[in-house]
């Protein structure tokens, strides 16, 4: 009977580990550069100047990145962009760091742009030149063809936008600062963050159900063993 209980415990643990691993992975729908280009509101290459991290009710929080654009491939050509993404990789968040340069495919609204690791973004070499095939990190002939001819952004010295979010941590290329709270910015950023691609929300319910089944099975097995021992 002990061996049977141990086998049941191992089965339940295996199911929990399997579903837990599934929940921790970000799953992206395979799309080509042309599809990614068409679904984006704006596409640009730019350097991150500021990153703010904020919590929200859905768990995990999100990141607000400010980028200074050098080339715009789709949408209005402007110097500054503010983009929101989930702060965790399993939630399909994209990794922004102050000083790094990226090709960004952003959706959402112009005042609340969002992106994710499934959007088609790519890390780029430092600088401000147009994309080339030797840039690596997924910069292919197909991608360059889909992007087309970019608009060069003129840097006019416009002031860098302040992250409109009640940040708990914020970094810049030069050092750390604190942002002013903004209820309106918080609400719009949270709404935008929930639009990002992410893992299946029903997986946690499945794990809980499996645990419940395992507990019931163990109780039933223990009761059966007790009755059998009593009858003998």
FENVEN-V679568 format. One record per residue. N is the residue number from 1. RES is the residue in one small letter. PSI is psi in radians with two decimals (999 if undefined). NEAR is the number of other C-alpha atoms within 12 Angstrom. Layout:
n->N res->RES psi->PSI near->NEAR
n->N res->RES psi->PSI near->NEAR
//
This chain:
n->1 res->x psi->-0.66 near->16
n->2 res->x psi->-0.74 near->12
n->3 res->x psi->-0.65 near->10
n->4 res->x psi->-0.71 near->16
n->5 res->x psi->-0.76 near->22
n->6 res->x psi->-0.69 near->17
n->7 res->x psi->-0.69 near->17
n->8 res->x psi->-0.72 near->25
n->9 res->x psi->-0.73 near->24
n->10 res->x psi->-0.67 near->17
n->11 res->x psi->-0.81 near->21
n->12 res->x psi->-0.77 near->26
n->13 res->x psi->-0.69 near->21
n->14 res->x psi->-0.72 near->18
n->15 res->x psi->-0.71 near->23
n->16 res->x psi->-0.74 near->26
n->17 res->x psi->-0.67 near->20
n->18 res->x psi->-0.85 near->19
n->19 res->x psi->-0.58 near->26
n->20 res->x psi->-0.69 near->25
n->21 res->x psi->-0.64 near->18
n->22 res->x psi->-0.67 near->23
n->23 res->x psi->-0.47 near->25
n->24 res->x psi->-0.05 near->21
n->25 res->x psi->2.48 near->23
n->26 res->x psi->2.24 near->25
n->27 res->x psi->2.17 near->23
n->28 res->x psi->2.44 near->23
n->29 res->x psi->2.26 near->16
n->30 res->x psi->2.12 near->13
n->31 res->x psi->2.55 near->15
n->32 res->x psi->2.92 near->23
n->33 res->x psi->-0.63 near->28
n->34 res->x psi->-0.74 near->22
n->35 res->x psi->-0.74 near->19
n->36 res->x psi->-0.66 near->31
n->37 res->x psi->-0.76 near->31
n->38 res->x psi->-0.58 near->22
n->39 res->x psi->-0.24 near->22
n->40 res->x psi->2.58 near->30
n->41 res->x psi->-0.70 near->27
n->42 res->x psi->2.58 near->38
n->43 res->x psi->2.24 near->45
n->44 res->x psi->2.82 near->47
n->45 res->x psi->2.33 near->42
n->46 res->x psi->2.92 near->46
n->47 res->x psi->2.35 near->37
n->48 res->x psi->2.21 near->38
n->49 res->x psi->-0.36 near->37
n->50 res->x psi->2.46 near->39
n->51 res->x psi->2.21 near->43
n->52 res->x psi->2.44 near->42
n->53 res->x psi->2.22 near->38
n->54 res->x psi->2.53 near->36
n->55 res->x psi->2.89 near->26
n->56 res->x psi->3.01 near->25
n->57 res->x psi->-0.44 near->14
n->58 res->x psi->-0.10 near->17
n->59 res->x psi->2.51 near->16
n->60 res->x psi->-0.52 near->23
n->61 res->x psi->-3.05 near->31
n->62 res->x psi->2.88 near->44
n->63 res->x psi->2.40 near->48
n->64 res->x psi->2.08 near->52
n->65 res->x psi->2.38 near->51
n->66 res->x psi->2.21 near->42
n->67 res->x psi->2.48 near->40
n->68 res->x psi->1.95 near->40
n->69 res->x psi->2.59 near->41
n->70 res->x psi->-0.50 near->35
n->71 res->x psi->2.44 near->38
n->72 res->x psi->2.20 near->37
n->73 res->x psi->-0.35 near->35
n->74 res->x psi->2.44 near->29
n->75 res->x psi->-3.02 near->26
n->76 res->x psi->2.28 near->20
n->77 res->x psi->1.98 near->24
n->78 res->x psi->2.89 near->30
n->79 res->x psi->-0.66 near->30
n->80 res->x psi->2.44 near->35
n->81 res->x psi->2.51 near->44
n->82 res->x psi->2.14 near->44
n->83 res->x psi->2.42 near->53
n->84 res->x psi->2.50 near->50
n->85 res->x psi->2.80 near->49
n->86 res->x psi->2.61 near->43
n->87 res->x psi->-0.07 near->35
n->88 res->x psi->2.40 near->29
n->89 res->x psi->-0.75 near->28
n->90 res->x psi->-0.40 near->28
n->91 res->x psi->0.30 near->36
n->92 res->x psi->0.51 near->37
n->93 res->x psi->2.59 near->38
n->94 res->x psi->2.47 near->38
n->95 res->x psi->1.90 near->33
n->96 res->x psi->2.42 near->43
n->97 res->x psi->2.47 near->26
n->98 res->x psi->2.28 near->28
n->99 res->x psi->-0.25 near->26
n->100 res->x psi->2.69 near->30
n->101 res->x psi->2.44 near->37
n->102 res->x psi->2.68 near->46
n->103 res->x psi->2.16 near->48
n->104 res->x psi->2.22 near->50
n->105 res->x psi->1.98 near->43
n->106 res->x psi->2.49 near->44
n->107 res->x psi->-2.80 near->36
n->108 res->x psi->-2.66 near->29
n->109 res->x psi->2.76 near->23
n->110 res->x psi->-0.62 near->23
n->111 res->x psi->-0.06 near->24
n->112 res->x psi->1.14 near->34
n->113 res->x psi->2.54 near->37
n->114 res->x psi->2.72 near->44
n->115 res->x psi->2.97 near->49
n->116 res->x psi->3.06 near->43
n->117 res->x psi->-0.14 near->36
n->118 res->x psi->-0.01 near->37
n->119 res->x psi->-0.33 near->39
n->120 res->x psi->0.16 near->39
n->121 res->x psi->2.73 near->36
n->122 res->x psi->2.48 near->33
n->123 res->x psi->2.36 near->30
n->124 res->x psi->2.75 near->31
n->125 res->x psi->2.66 near->24
n->126 res->x psi->2.66 near->20
n->127 res->x psi->-2.78 near->21
n->128 res->x psi->0.40 near->25
n->129 res->x psi->2.83 near->23
n->130 res->x psi->2.85 near->31
n->131 res->x psi->2.56 near->38
n->132 res->x psi->2.76 near->23
n->133 res->x psi->-0.46 near->17
n->134 res->x psi->0.14 near->14
n->135 res->x psi->-0.37 near->23
n->136 res->x psi->-2.88 near->18
n->137 res->x psi->0.73 near->19
n->138 res->x psi->0.06 near->22
n->139 res->x psi->1.73 near->26
n->140 res->x psi->3.01 near->20
n->141 res->x psi->-0.70 near->19
n->142 res->x psi->-0.73 near->18
n->143 res->x psi->-0.82 near->31
n->144 res->x psi->-0.66 near->25
n->145 res->x psi->-0.70 near->19
n->146 res->x psi->-0.63 near->23
n->147 res->x psi->-0.63 near->36
n->148 res->x psi->-2.86 near->22
n->149 res->x psi->2.17 near->18
n->150 res->x psi->2.87 near->26
n->151 res->x psi->2.16 near->23
n->152 res->x psi->2.29 near->23
n->153 res->x psi->2.23 near->25
n->154 res->x psi->2.15 near->17
n->155 res->x psi->1.87 near->18
n->156 res->x psi->-0.05 near->13
n->157 res->x psi->0.30 near->12
n->158 res->x psi->2.54 near->12
n->159 res->x psi->2.43 near->13
n->160 res->x psi->2.32 near->22
n->161 res->x psi->2.56 near->24
n->162 res->x psi->2.39 near->28
n->163 res->x psi->2.02 near->41
n->164 res->x psi->1.25 near->33
n->165 res->x psi->2.46 near->37
n->166 res->x psi->1.43 near->29
n->167 res->x psi->2.59 near->32
n->168 res->x psi->-0.31 near->23
n->169 res->x psi->2.39 near->24
n->170 res->x psi->2.38 near->30
n->171 res->x psi->2.67 near->27
n->172 res->x psi->2.99 near->29
n->173 res->x psi->-0.44 near->22
n->174 res->x psi->-0.42 near->13
n->175 res->x psi->-2.84 near->14
n->176 res->x psi->2.51 near->17
n->177 res->x psi->3.06 near->19
n->178 res->x psi->2.41 near->22
n->179 res->x psi->2.67 near->26
n->180 res->x psi->2.39 near->20
n->181 res->x psi->2.56 near->18
n->182 res->x psi->1.94 near->16
n->183 res->x psi->-0.70 near->15
n->184 res->x psi->-0.75 near->17
n->185 res->x psi->-0.68 near->27
n->186 res->x psi->-0.79 near->31
n->187 res->x psi->-0.76 near->21
n->188 res->x psi->-0.67 near->26
n->189 res->x psi->-0.69 near->42
n->190 res->x psi->-0.72 near->37
n->191 res->x psi->-0.72 near->26
n->192 res->x psi->-0.67 near->32
n->193 res->x psi->-0.61 near->43
n->194 res->x psi->-0.23 near->33
n->195 res->x psi->-0.23 near->27
n->196 res->x psi->2.66 near->38
n->197 res->x psi->2.60 near->31
n->198 res->x psi->3.07 near->35
n->199 res->x psi->2.90 near->28
n->200 res->x psi->2.16 near->21
n->201 res->x psi->-0.30 near->22
n->202 res->x psi->-0.06 near->15
n->203 res->x psi->-0.65 near->23
n->204 res->x psi->-0.65 near->21
n->205 res->x psi->-0.69 near->16
n->206 res->x psi->-0.73 near->21
n->207 res->x psi->-0.78 near->25
n->208 res->x psi->-0.71 near->18
n->209 res->x psi->-0.71 near->18
n->210 res->x psi->-0.70 near->25
n->211 res->x psi->-0.75 near->26
n->212 res->x psi->-0.75 near->17
n->213 res->x psi->-0.73 near->21
n->214 res->x psi->-0.74 near->26
n->215 res->x psi->-0.79 near->20
n->216 res->x psi->-0.74 near->17
n->217 res->x psi->-0.70 near->22
n->218 res->x psi->-0.76 near->25
n->219 res->x psi->-0.76 near->17
n->220 res->x psi->-0.72 near->16
n->221 res->x psi->-0.70 near->23
n->222 res->x psi->-0.70 near->20
n->223 res->x psi->-0.70 near->16
n->224 res->x psi->-0.74 near->17
n->225 res->x psi->-0.69 near->18
n->226 res->x psi->-0.76 near->14
n->227 res->x psi->-0.67 near->12
n->228 res->x psi->-0.72 near->12
n->229 res->x psi->-0.66 near->11
n->230 res->x psi->-0.64 near->9
n->231 res->x psi->-0.40 near->8
n->232 res->x psi->999 near->7
//
